Amino acid sequence: MKVIKFGGTSLANWSRFAQAAEIIAKAAEKEKVAAVLSAPATITNSLLEMMEKAVSGGDAKETARRIEKLFSDLFAQAGETLLKAQQHILQQRLQRQLDFWQRRVQGIDCLGECPETVTAAVAVGGEYMSAALMEQVMLARGLSCIRLDPVELFPAYGPTLDAIVDVEKGRKICSGLDLSAHQVFIMPGFAAADRSGRVVTLGRNGSDYSAAVLAACLSADSCEIWTDVDGVFSADPRLVPNAMLLPQLSYQEAMEMSYFGAKVLHPKTIAPIAQYHIPCWIKNSFKPDFPGTLISSRTDTTGMRVKAISYLDNMTMFNVSGPGMKGMVGMASRVFGAISRAGVSLSMITQSSSEYSICFCVSSDRAATVEQALVAEFELELQSEFLEPFEMMHGLAIVSLIGDGMRTHKGLAARFFTALARSGANVIAIAQGSSERSISVVIDQKKAVQAVSGCHQVFFDVQQYIDVLLVGCGNVGAALLRQIAQQQKPLQRQQISIRVCAIANSRKMLVNPKGIVLAGWRETLDKDGEPVDLPAMFAWALDQQLVNPVFMDCTSSQAVADLYVQAMNAGLHVVTPNKKANTRDYSYYLELREAALRQRRQFLYEATVGAGLPVIDNLKKLIYAGDELYRFQGILSGSLSFIFGKLDEGVSLTEATRVAREKGFTEPDPRDDLSGMDVARKVLILAREAGYAMELSDVIVESILPAGFAAGTAVEEFMQHLPELDSMVAEKVAAARAKNCVLRYVGEIDQGVCRVLVREVGIGDPLYPVKGGENALAFYSRYYQPIPFVLRGYGAGNEVTAAGVFADLLRTLNWAREVTS
């Protein structure tokens, strides 16, 4: 015997109903089948709405007409497969049901109220109509079929609208059934009977429970619950889009998941099938061949230590405390006894080891009831101050980590709490049973979705994430976005996902926690962007609890560089080719590193020197290894390398600068290059990395430009004045050539003295052939002398610089997200 249950979505229209009938018929070819049916989707809600309108004096007839139309349409569509006699039977059955509903609505309207027994009798009508139709469909297919009535089979107790079936009594009743004469048995779900034989309901979504109870009562070989999802997932797919389908669960795991909020499982469903060891499949009626999830006592073959992250929201936590709690026998019993008598279920309990307090959580809609019950129970203790006034915290959620494998594997709890911390969730209370099958924590409900997502990533997601917040989308920034877009798919194959969550220019910014679509980002920024506010962006990123947020500054702005500490304090890594931060006052240089260390953030700036060349990284490694820099000499500007190479060829300074500017080699204002200040900043960065506490003013700068040349003019006006220097520069080039030398703009560090200058370089010097945008750096140190450690490569252009920034971005992977206030 197999029990099969279909939910309302699976029966919402005739095509779906027919699909369910096909599944039942196919199963009946191999064994006897008992099918439990819900009402078609929306019917139960409509019936409850109809009764509410009758109580309030609203138009219940309109709702009744909507219900009648749904069933009339369903029966009419089914008529193509039924005999006329069967159609007549169904129409008569529908009319009797409609008459019953109408009489009850009239009675409710007269009374002005609706007793729970009436609510139950009306609410189960949808299930009975589904069963009536399925019975006729099975008969039409030539299968011997009979309908079972749960009111006759399931004796129940407890609340009328949330009853519990006495399974043992039900088994005795069902043992008297003659099951030999038929192949298919159809039963409405959701209904049972109280001791007086009146209809009761099994709670919302109780048809799952009906199926589990029927499986237990019939000693079925298996139970299948057909829904509109593929099975049970590792988290709610609406919250975690990449939640994993779980192929297998134990009864205990399923019980924990249903108790802590897994929507696909009814909390009462698991107990009957677990008690009688009945395997239960959760399957998708729209994908009949999909394997689904098996809930059973079979040995787990998944190898998964953790199966799920689930959560309950809208929780209120009570704290019962006071000197009267400690050492007083029976206090806990009185607390929970009062709550039990109030008919309220507890979701989580925890007690301090000092016995001074007991904390527990209830659904927020029952908090007032619990408070009244406790005040009544402990009136004297409150008056005598043996107990403190009850403390209630609203707006909470319970997040649970669930899995049988947690019992035998160390370190899972530590990973759970670390993931919660990274998600920005403060743990208010903790509970773990002796089975070690689950750990539950109480947190602020506002952080629940982020906590579930963050924990799921830690335990289930093999993807590594980088969340980019880009400021500056000019030449280098735009090139970086192109490179990210090109590399997204190849990186995803390496389990790396880059999401650009913010883009900002000098006027507007665009934010999206799920990632901005990079195709057409300029148009989107112009159209949908809001006024740029970087502190607000940092606050937004902190509130969103992005997985691995990286602030990328591709500007040359001092104002943006001044915000790096604030960015790190908001939990962001900082990656930049902007030299302004590292060449500001030395105290700020130190402050940046202290902030990075304190906040466990990375501050990466490889592209500030050498564009894409690994200059900073190699220098740091040498220093960390105990090396000491004695002397440095290098060509550090790709733009000046290109310009001076052109001078070698006889091109004028003006023409060489114009071409370099067009190629994107120079800064937006080429005076930043020709003045030597760009190289001076790079030399200062290297000197500071080597351990010298220096300021930018300490660097001796020999500019290509005479002092005050074209000062205060706009860039285009400066370019118009530049030909005034062509003859002077040409003379210097000719003088060097007469000595078999070339001119190179060189940065130097020698015994702590930094300078940048135009130097004549002979044919035997390693800097002689460096031109065309190349950089060359020679480090003379304790380990590298007399032959220096040399780095040489292309060091100019937007694409090269963007590639260097991109490389730094990837270095932020695998860093823990921990923010210290």
TORVEX-368275 format. One record per residue (C-alpha): residue in three letters; z, y, x negated. Coordinates in steps of 0.1 Angstrom, whole numbers, padded with zeros to 4 digits, always signed. Layout:
ALAZYX;...
REM end
This chain:
MET+0000+0000+0000;LYS-0009+0035-0012;VAL+0003+0067+0003;ILE-0021+0097+0001;LYS-0012+0132+0011;PHE-0036+0161+0016;GLY-0025+0198+0016;GLY-0037+0225+0039;THR-0063+0239+0016;SER-0079+0204+0014;LEU-0082+0205+0052;ALA-0092+0241+0057;ASN-0127+0235+0071;TRP-0148+0205+0081;SER-0165+0200+0047;ARG-0131+0198+0030;PHE-0117+0176+0058;ALA-0147+0153+0054;GLN-0140+0151+0017;ALA-0104+0141+0023;ALA-0117+0114+0048;GLU-0140+0101+0021;ILE-0111+0098-0003;ILE-0090+0079+0022;ALA-0119+0056+0032;LYS-0127+0048-0004;ALA-0091+0040-0012;ALA-0089+0018+0019;GLU-0117-0004+0005;LYS-0092-0017-0021;GLU-0058-0016-0003;LYS-0040-0004+0028;VAL-0036+0034+0029;ALA-0011+0056+0046;ALA-0023+0092+0047;VAL+0000+0121+0053;LEU-0016+0154+0064;SER-0006+0190+0063;ALA-0018+0215+0089;PRO-0051+0232+0080;ALA-0046+0263+0057;THR-0032+0294+0075;ILE-0022+0274+0107;THR+0015+0271+0100;ASN+0018+0308+0090;SER-0001+0317+0122;LEU+0022+0296+0143;LEU+0053+0313+0128;GLU+0036+0347+0133;MET+0029+0338+0169;MET+0066+0331+0175;GLU+0077+0363+0157;LYS+0054+0383+0179;ALA+0068+0367+0210;VAL+0103+0376+0199;SER+0094+0412+0191;GLY+0072+0417+0221;GLY+0040+0418+0201;ASP+0006+0403+0211;ALA+0012+0366+0205;LYS-0019+0358+0226;GLU-0042+0372+0199;THR-0026+0349+0173;ALA-0028+0320+0197;ARG-0066+0326+0202;ARG-0071+0327+0164;ILE-0053+0293+0162;GLU-0073+0278+0191;LYS-0106+0290+0175;LEU-0099+0274+0142;PHE-0092+0240+0157;SER-0121+0243+0182;ASP-0145+0251+0154;LEU-0131+0222+0133;PHE-0134+0197+0161;ALA-0169+0209+0170;GLN-0181+0205+0135;ALA-0165+0170+0133;GLY-0183+0161+0166;GLU-0214+0152+0147;THR-0197+0122+0132;LEU-0177+0112+0164;LEU-0185+0095+0196;LYS-0184+0115+0228;ALA-0154+0096+0239;GLN-0136+0105+0207;GLN-0146+0141+0211;HIS-0131+0140+0246;ILE-0099+0125+0233;LEU-0096+0153+0208;GLN-0103+0180+0233;GLN-0076+0167+0256;ARG-0052+0164+0227;LEU-0059+0200+0216;GLN-0055+0213+0252;ARG-0021+0196+0255;GLN-0010+0211+0222;LEU-0022+0246+0233;ASP-0004+0242+0266;PHE+0028+0232+0247;TRP+0025+0262+0224;GLN+0019+0285+0254;ARG+0049+0273+0273;ARG+0071+0278+0242;VAL+0058+0313+0236;GLN+0065+0322+0273;GLY+0100+0309+0269;ILE+0106+0328+0237;ASP+0093+0359+0254;CYS+0118+0355+0282;LEU+0147+0348+0260;GLY+0139+0375+0234;GLU+0148+0350+0207;CYS+0135+0317+0192;PRO+0160+0289+0186;GLU+0154+0269+0154;THR+0147+0237+0174;VAL+0118+0255+0192;THR+0105+0269+0159;ALA+0105+0234+0144;ALA+0087+0219+0175;VAL+0060+0246+0174;ALA+0056+0247+0137;VAL+0047+0210+0132;GLY+0018+0212+0158;GLY-0008+0219+0131;GLU+0001+0187+0112;TYR-0002+0167+0145;MET-0036+0181+0152;SER-0048+0173+0116;ALA-0035+0137+0121;ALA-0052+0134+0155;LEU-0086+0144+0140;MET-0083+0122+0109;GLU-0074+0092+0131;GLN-0106+0096+0151;VAL-0127+0101+0119;MET-0113+0069+0104;LEU-0121+0050+0136;ALA-0156+0065+0136;ARG-0161+0051+0101;GLY-0152+0016+0114;LEU-0117+0014+0098;SER-0088+0000+0118;CYS-0065+0029+0121;ILE-0032+0039+0138;ARG-0011+0070+0139;LEU+0025+0070+0127;ASP+0050+0095+0142;PRO+0075+0109+0116;VAL+0099+0119+0145;GLU+0103+0082+0152;LEU+0104+0070+0116;PHE+0124+0097+0097;PRO+0160+0103+0107;ALA+0172+0135+0091;TYR+0202+0157+0086;GLY+0210+0192+0075;PRO+0194+0225+0085;THR+0169+0223+0113;LEU+0142+0240+0093;ASP+0150+0225+0059;ALA+0162+0190+0067;ILE+0168+0160+0044;VAL+0155+0126+0054;ASP+0180+0097+0053;VAL+0157+0074+0033;GLU+0178+0043+0037;LYS+0178+0046+0075;GLY+0141+0053+0073;ARG+0134+0022+0053;LYS+0152+0001+0079;ILE+0131+0016+0107;CYS+0099+0012+0088;SER+0107-0024+0079;GLY+0102-0032+0116;LEU+0066-0019+0116;ASP+0038-0044+0118;LEU+0014-0032+0091;SER-0008-0062+0091;ALA-0031-0052+0120;HIS-0045-0020+0105;GLN-0060-0008+0072;VAL-0053+0029+0076;PHE-0022+0047+0089;ILE-0022+0084+0096;MET+0010+0105+0097;PRO+0016+0142+0102;GLY+0036+0157+0075;PHE+0064+0183+0076;ALA+0083+0167+0106;ALA+0113+0145+0111;ALA+0140+0141+0138;ASP+0177+0149+0139;ARG+0203+0126+0153;SER+0195+0138+0188;GLY+0158+0130+0184;ARG+0148+0166+0183;VAL+0121+0177+0159;VAL+0132+0192+0126;THR+0111+0204+0097;LEU+0114+0195+0060;GLY+0111+0230+0046;ARG+0080+0249+0036;ASN+0055+0227+0018;GLY+0075+0198+0031;SER+0045+0175+0036;ASP+0047+0165-0001;TYR+0083+0154+0007;SER+0070+0136+0038;ALA+0046+0116+0016;ALA+0073+0108-0010;VAL+0096+0096+0018;LEU+0069+0075+0035;ALA+0061+0059+0001;ALA+0098+0050-0003;CYS+0101+0037+0033;LEU+0070+0015+0030;SER+0078+0004-0006;ALA+0043+0017-0015;ASP+0027+0008-0048;SER+0018+0044-0055;CYS+0017+0078-0040;GLU-0011+0104-0044;ILE-0006+0141-0036;TRP-0040+0158-0033;THR-0040+0196-0037;ASP-0063+0224-0048;VAL-0053+0222-0085;ASP-0061+0197-0112;GLY-0025+0186-0116;VAL+0007+0198-0131;PHE+0003+0224-0159;SER+0025+0234-0188;ALA+0030+0268-0172;ASP+0018+0286-0141;PRO-0019+0291-0147;ARG-0017+0324-0129;LEU+0006+0337-0156;VAL-0008+0318-0186;PRO-0045+0313-0182;ASN-0047+0288-0210;ALA-0019+0266-0196;MET-0025+0229-0204;LEU-0030+0202-0179;LEU-0002+0176-0183;PRO-0016+0140-0181;GLN+0019+0124-0177;LEU+0054+0133-0167;SER+0086+0114-0163;TYR+0105+0116-0130;GLN+0132+0136-0148;GLU+0107+0161-0162;ALA+0091+0165-0129;MET+0124+0170-0112;GLU+0134+0197-0137;MET+0100+0214-0133;SER+0101+0214-0095;TYR+0137+0227-0096;PHE+0128+0256-0119;GLY+0098+0269-0101;ALA+0068+0247-0106;LYS+0048+0256-0074;VAL+0027+0224-0073;LEU+0059+0202-0068;HIS+0083+0205-0039;PRO+0119+0202-0052;LYS+0128+0174-0028;THR+0096+0154-0034;ILE+0106+0137-0067;ALA+0139+0121-0056;PRO+0125+0094-0033;ILE+0097+0083-0056;ALA+0121+0084-0086;GLN+0147+0064-0068;TYR+0123+0036-0059;HIS+0102+0039-0091;ILE+0069+0047-0072;PRO+0042+0062-0095;CYS+0029+0095-0081;TRP-0004+0112-0090;ILE-0010+0149-0085;LYS-0048+0153-0080;ASN-0074+0178-0070;SER-0092+0170-0037;PHE-0122+0192-0049;LYS-0125+0170-0081;PRO-0119+0134-0068;ASP-0128+0118-0101;PHE-0105+0141-0122;PRO-0075+0121-0136;GLY-0048+0146-0126;THR-0011+0141-0135;LEU+0009+0109-0133;ILE+0046+0111-0126;SER+0062+0078-0134;SER+0087+0058-0155;ARG+0060+0046-0178;THR+0064+0051-0215;ASP+0051+0086-0225;THR+0018+0084-0245;THR+0012+0121-0248;GLY+0033+0127-0279;MET+0044+0160-0264;ARG+0081+0169-0271;VAL+0080+0199-0247;LYS+0061+0195-0214;ALA+0065+0229-0197;ILE+0077+0264-0195;SER+0088+0273-0160;TYR+0106+0301-0143;LEU+0124+0312-0112;ASP+0123+0349-0103;ASN+0143+0370-0078;MET+0176+0356-0091;THR+0211+0372-0088;MET+0238+0362-0113;PHE+0275+0362-0103;ASN+0303+0364-0128;VAL+0336+0352-0115;SER+0363+0361-0141;GLY+0399+0371-0145;PRO+0432+0359-0159;GLY+0436+0336-0129;MET+0407+0315-0141;LYS+0422+0302-0173;GLY+0441+0269-0169;MET+0441+0270-0131;VAL+0431+0236-0118;GLY+0407+0237-0089;MET+0393+0272-0094;ALA+0358+0260-0101;SER+0360+0236-0071;ARG+0370+0265-0049;VAL+0342+0287-0061;PHE+0315+0261-0056;GLY+0331+0248-0024;ALA+0329+0282-0008;ILE+0292+0286-0018;SER+0285+0251-0004;ARG+0301+0259+0029;ALA+0280+0290+0031;GLY+0249+0267+0028;VAL+0236+0283-0004;SER+0221+0263-0033;LEU+0230+0272-0069;SER+0201+0275-0094;MET+0221+0276-0127;ILE+0258+0274-0138;THR+0274+0283-0171;GLN+0311+0286-0181;SER+0326+0303-0211;SER+0346+0280-0234;SER+0377+0302-0229;GLU+0376+0293-0192;TYR+0379+0330-0185;SER+0347+0332-0164;ILE+0321+0312-0145;CYS+0286+0325-0141;PHE+0260+0311-0117;CYS+0227+0322-0103;VAL+0215+0322-0067;SER+0183+0334-0050;SER+0187+0371-0045;ASP+0181+0369-0008;ARG+0213+0348-0005;ALA+0234+0370-0028;ALA+0251+0389+0001;THR+0260+0356+0018;VAL+0276+0343-0015;GLU+0295+0375-0020;GLN+0310+0373+0015;ALA+0320+0337+0010;LEU+0337+0344-0023;VAL+0355+0374-0010;ALA+0368+0354+0019;GLU+0379+0325-0003;PHE+0396+0346-0030;GLU+0410+0375-0009;LEU+0446+0370-0022;GLU+0435+0365-0058;LEU+0415+0397-0057;GLN+0443+0417-0042;SER+0468+0404-0068;GLU+0442+0410-0096;PHE+0443+0374-0107;LEU+0405+0378-0104;GLU+0385+0408-0113;PRO+0360+0422-0088;PHE+0329+0399-0087;GLU+0302+0411-0109;MET+0266+0408-0097;MET+0234+0413-0117;HIS+0202+0415-0097;GLY+0166+0415-0108;LEU+0169+0384-0130;ALA+0148+0354-0138;ILE+0155+0319-0151;VAL+0131+0306-0178;SER+0133+0269-0187;LEU+0120+0248-0215;ILE+0115+0213-0203;GLY+0106+0180-0219;ASP+0121+0145-0225;GLY+0113+0148-0262;MET+0138+0176-0267;ARG+0165+0150-0269;THR+0153+0135-0301;HIS+0137+0165-0319;LYS+0156+0191-0338;GLY+0148+0228-0339;LEU+0132+0232-0304;ALA+0160+0253-0291;ALA+0157+0276-0321;ARG+0120+0280-0316;PHE+0126+0287-0279;PHE+0151+0315-0286;THR+0129+0330-0313;ALA+0099+0330-0289;LEU+0121+0348-0263;ALA+0132+0374-0289;ARG+0096+0380-0299;SER+0087+0386-0263;GLY+0114+0413-0261;ALA+0136+0393-0237;ASN+0173+0396-0240;VAL+0192+0364-0231;ILE+0219+0371-0206;ALA+0231+0335-0200;ILE+0223+0300-0213;ALA+0226+0265-0198;GLN+0218+0231-0211;GLY+0226+0198-0196;SER+0240+0168-0215;SER+0206+0151-0211;GLU+0191+0178-0234;ARG+0160+0175-0212;SER+0159+0212-0205;ILE+0173+0245-0217;SER+0175+0274-0193;VAL+0181+0311-0199;VAL+0187+0340-0177;ILE+0167+0372-0186;ASP+0156+0404-0170;GLN+0129+0396-0145;LYS+0107+0424-0159;LYS+0103+0404-0191;ALA+0098+0370-0174;VAL+0060+0369-0175;GLN+0059+0380-0211;ALA+0086+0355-0220;VAL+0068+0326-0203;SER+0035+0336-0220;GLY+0052+0341-0254;CYS+0071+0307-0252;HIS+0039+0289-0241;GLN+0020+0303-0271;VAL+0047+0290-0295;PHE+0049+0255-0280;PHE+0014+0248-0267;ASP-0012+0273-0280;VAL-0029+0265-0312;GLN-0047+0299-0311;GLN-0034+0326-0334;TYR-0037+0361-0320;ILE-0043+0396-0334;ASP-0040+0425-0310;VAL-0058+0455-0324;LEU-0049+0492-0316;LEU-0077+0511-0333;VAL-0075+0549-0339;GLY-0106+0565-0354;CYS-0139+0551-0342;GLY-0162+0572-0364;ASN-0182+0556-0392;VAL-0157+0531-0406;GLY-0140+0524-0372;ALA-0173+0518-0354;ALA-0184+0494-0383;LEU-0151+0476-0379;LEU-0156+0471-0342;ARG-0191+0458-0348;GLN-0177+0433-0373;ILE-0150+0422-0350;ALA-0175+0416-0322;GLN-0197+0396-0345;GLN-0169+0375-0358;GLN-0150+0368-0325;LYS-0167+0335-0317;PRO-0167+0321-0353;LEU-0130+0330-0356;GLN-0122+0314-0323;ARG-0136+0281-0337;GLN-0109+0286-0365;GLN-0083+0291-0338;ILE-0081+0329-0343;SER-0085+0353-0314;ILE-0088+0390-0320;ARG-0083+0412-0290;VAL-0090+0450-0293;CYS-0063+0463-0269;ALA-0067+0500-0276;ILE-0094+0523-0289;ALA-0088+0560-0295;ASN-0107+0589-0310;SER-0095+0625-0314;ARG-0098+0632-0276;LYS-0093+0600-0256;MET-0078+0566-0257;LEU-0084+0534-0238;VAL-0059+0506-0234;ASN-0061+0471-0220;PRO-0035+0443-0228;LYS-0061+0416-0222;GLY-0086+0432-0246;ILE-0113+0458-0242;VAL-0149+0445-0238;LEU-0166+0457-0270;ALA-0201+0458-0255;GLY-0204+0494-0245;TRP-0170+0505-0257;ARG-0182+0541-0264;GLU-0193+0546-0228;THR-0161+0530-0214;LEU-0139+0552-0236;ASP-0158+0583-0225;LYS-0157+0573-0188;ASP-0122+0557-0184;GLY-0103+0570-0214;GLU-0071+0590-0209;PRO-0060+0619-0231;VAL-0051+0606-0265;ASP-0013+0602-0271;LEU-0004+0579-0300;PRO+0034+0578-0294;ALA+0026+0569-0258;MET+0002+0542-0271;PHE+0030+0528-0293;ALA+0054+0528-0263;TRP+0028+0510-0242;ALA+0023+0483-0269;LEU+0060+0478-0271;ASP+0063+0475-0234;GLN+0034+0450-0232;GLN+0050+0428-0259;LEU+0016+0421-0274;VAL+0016+0389-0295;ASN+0006+0402-0329;PRO+0000+0440-0325;VAL-0018+0458-0354;PHE-0022+0496-0355;MET-0054+0503-0374;ASP-0059+0539-0386;CYS-0096+0544-0396;THR-0092+0582-0397;SER-0086+0605-0427;SER-0060+0624-0407;GLN-0026+0634-0422;ALA-0012+0637-0386;VAL-0020+0601-0378;ALA-0007+0589-0412;ASP+0026+0607-0404;LEU+0031+0583-0375;TYR+0031+0550-0394;VAL+0069+0546-0394;GLN+0070+0552-0357;ALA+0043+0526-0352;MET+0062+0500-0372;ASN+0094+0508-0353;ALA+0075+0499-0322;GLY+0067+0465-0336;LEU+0032+0472-0349;HIS+0017+0461-0383;VAL-0002+0490-0399;VAL-0036+0485-0415;THR-0055+0515-0429;PRO-0081+0528-0453;ASN-0065+0563-0449;LYS-0050+0574-0482;LYS-0030+0602-0468;ALA+0002+0582-0460;ASN+0005+0566-0495;THR-0001+0599-0512;ARG+0023+0620-0492;ASP+0056+0629-0507;TYR+0073+0600-0526;SER+0102+0599-0502;TYR+0078+0591-0473;TYR+0061+0565-0495;LEU+0095+0547-0498;GLU+0103+0553-0461;LEU+0071+0534-0451;ARG+0081+0504-0472;GLU+0117+0504-0459;ALA+0104+0505-0423;ALA+0080+0476-0429;LEU+0109+0456-0445;ARG+0134+0465-0417;GLN+0110+0457-0389;ARG+0094+0427-0406;ARG+0060+0444-0403;GLN+0031+0444-0427;PHE+0018+0477-0441;LEU-0016+0469-0456;TYR-0039+0494-0473;GLU-0062+0474-0496;ALA-0092+0495-0486;THR-0076+0528-0498;VAL-0087+0519-0533;GLY-0119+0500-0541;ALA-0130+0497-0504;GLY-0135+0459-0501;LEU-0124+0450-0536;PRO-0089+0432-0538;VAL-0074+0459-0561;ILE-0040+0465-0545;ASP-0034+0428-0540;ASN-0041+0419-0576;LEU-0021+0447-0590;LYS+0009+0438-0569;LYS+0007+0402-0580;LEU+0006+0412-0616;ILE+0037+0434-0612;TYR+0055+0407-0592;ALA+0047+0382-0620;GLY+0065+0405-0645;ASP+0035+0422-0659;GLU+0037+0459-0668;LEU+0008+0484-0666;TYR+0002+0502-0699;ARG-0031+0519-0692;PHE-0057+0521-0666;GLN-0093+0534-0665;GLY-0118+0531-0638;ILE-0145+0545-0616;LEU-0127+0546-0582;SER-0152+0565-0560;GLY-0182+0547-0547;SER-0197+0580-0536;LEU-0193+0595-0570;SER-0206+0563-0586;PHE-0237+0567-0565;ILE-0241+0605-0572;PHE-0236+0602-0610;GLY-0260+0572-0611;LYS-0286+0595-0595;LEU-0278+0622-0620;ASP-0287+0596-0647;GLU-0322+0594-0631;GLY-0327+0631-0632;VAL-0319+0638-0596;SER-0301+0671-0589;LEU-0265+0673-0578;THR-0275+0687-0544;GLU-0301+0660-0537;ALA-0278+0632-0549;THR-0250+0645-0527;ARG-0273+0648-0497;VAL-0285+0612-0500;ALA-0250+0599-0505;ARG-0238+0618-0474;GLU-0267+0604-0454;LYS-0258+0568-0465;GLY-0222+0573-0454;PHE-0209+0570-0489;THR-0190+0603-0490;GLU-0161+0616-0469;PRO-0172+0636-0438;ASP-0167+0667-0460;PRO-0183+0658-0494;ARG-0160+0684-0511;ASP-0132+0658-0507;ASP-0152+0636-0532;LEU-0167+0663-0555;SER-0133+0681-0558;GLY-0119+0649-0573;MET-0090+0648-0548;ASP-0102+0616-0533;VAL-0101+0599-0567;ALA-0068+0616-0575;ARG-0052+0600-0544;LYS-0065+0566-0554;VAL-0050+0570-0589;LEU-0017+0581-0574;ILE-0016+0550-0552;LEU-0022+0527-0582;ALA+0004+0546-0602;ARG+0030+0542-0575;GLU+0021+0505-0570;ALA+0027+0501-0608;GLY+0062+0516-0604;TYR+0057+0553-0612;ALA+0076+0577-0590;MET+0050+0605-0589;GLU+0037+0631-0566;LEU+0001+0641-0560;SER+0007+0674-0578;ASP+0015+0654-0609;VAL-0021+0641-0611;ILE-0043+0662-0635;VAL-0076+0669-0617;GLU-0108+0681-0633;SER-0131+0689-0604;ILE-0168+0687-0605;LEU-0167+0720-0585;PRO-0156+0753-0601;ALA-0124+0767-0588;GLY-0128+0784-0554;PHE-0164+0773-0551;ALA-0176+0779-0515;ALA-0139+0779-0504;GLY-0133+0783-0467;THR-0169+0776-0456;ALA-0181+0750-0431;VAL-0196+0717-0445;GLU-0232+0727-0438;GLU-0227+0761-0454;PHE-0211+0744-0484;MET-0242+0722-0487;GLN-0264+0754-0487;HIS-0244+0768-0517;LEU-0244+0735-0537;PRO-0278+0742-0554;GLU-0260+0770-0573;LEU-0244+0742-0594;ASP-0275+0721-0601;SER-0284+0738-0634;MET-0249+0736-0648;VAL-0246+0699-0640;ALA-0281+0692-0653;GLU-0271+0708-0687;LYS-0240+0685-0689;VAL-0261+0654-0681;ALA-0287+0664-0708;ALA-0259+0670-0734;ALA-0245+0636-0727;ARG-0279+0620-0729;ALA-0284+0635-0763;LYS-0254+0616-0775;ASN-0267+0583-0759;CYS-0240+0587-0732;VAL-0238+0591-0695;LEU-0215+0611-0673;ARG-0190+0592-0652;TYR-0162+0605-0630;VAL-0131+0585-0642;GLY-0096+0580-0631;GLU-0070+0573-0658;ILE-0033+0563-0661;ASP-0020+0563-0696;GLN+0018+0560-0703;GLY+0026+0574-0669;VAL+0002+0604-0672;CYS-0025+0604-0644;ARG-0057+0623-0646;VAL-0092+0623-0631;LEU-0121+0639-0649;VAL-0158+0639-0658;ARG-0161+0618-0690;GLU-0190+0611-0713;VAL-0193+0573-0716;GLY-0211+0555-0744;ILE-0234+0525-0741;GLY-0206+0502-0754;ASP-0181+0513-0727;PRO-0176+0489-0698;LEU-0180+0519-0674;TYR-0215+0528-0688;PRO-0235+0506-0664;VAL-0214+0513-0633;LYS-0234+0533-0608;GLY-0252+0530-0574;GLY-0219+0529-0554;GLU-0201+0504-0576;ASN-0165+0506-0585;ALA-0151+0493-0618;LEU-0114+0491-0627;ALA-0099+0481-0660;PHE-0061+0473-0662;TYR-0045+0471-0697;SER-0011+0455-0694;ARG+0014+0434-0713;TYR-0006+0403-0703;TYR-0041+0418-0705;GLN-0048+0435-0738;PRO-0068+0442-0758;ILE-0092+0428-0733;PRO-0084+0443-0699;PHE-0082+0427-0665;VAL-0114+0440-0648;LEU-0125+0443-0612;ARG-0160+0454-0604;GLY-0180+0455-0572;TYR-0195+0476-0545;GLY-0171+0503-0534;ALA-0190+0526-0511;GLY-0203+0525-0475;ASN-0189+0521-0440;GLU-0196+0483-0438;VAL-0179+0476-0471;THR-0149+0496-0463;ALA-0147+0481-0428;ALA-0149+0446-0444;GLY-0119+0455-0466;VAL-0100+0467-0435;PHE-0110+0435-0416;ALA-0096+0414-0444;ASP-0063+0432-0442;LEU-0063+0427-0405;LEU-0065+0389-0409;ARG-0036+0390-0434;THR-0013+0399-0405;LEU-0016+0364-0390;ASN+0015+0342-0388;TRP+0040+0370-0391;ALA+0070+0368-0367;ARG+0073+0395-0341;GLU+0109+0408-0345;VAL+0118+0444-0339;THR+0151+0457-0350;SER+0164+0488-0333;
REM end
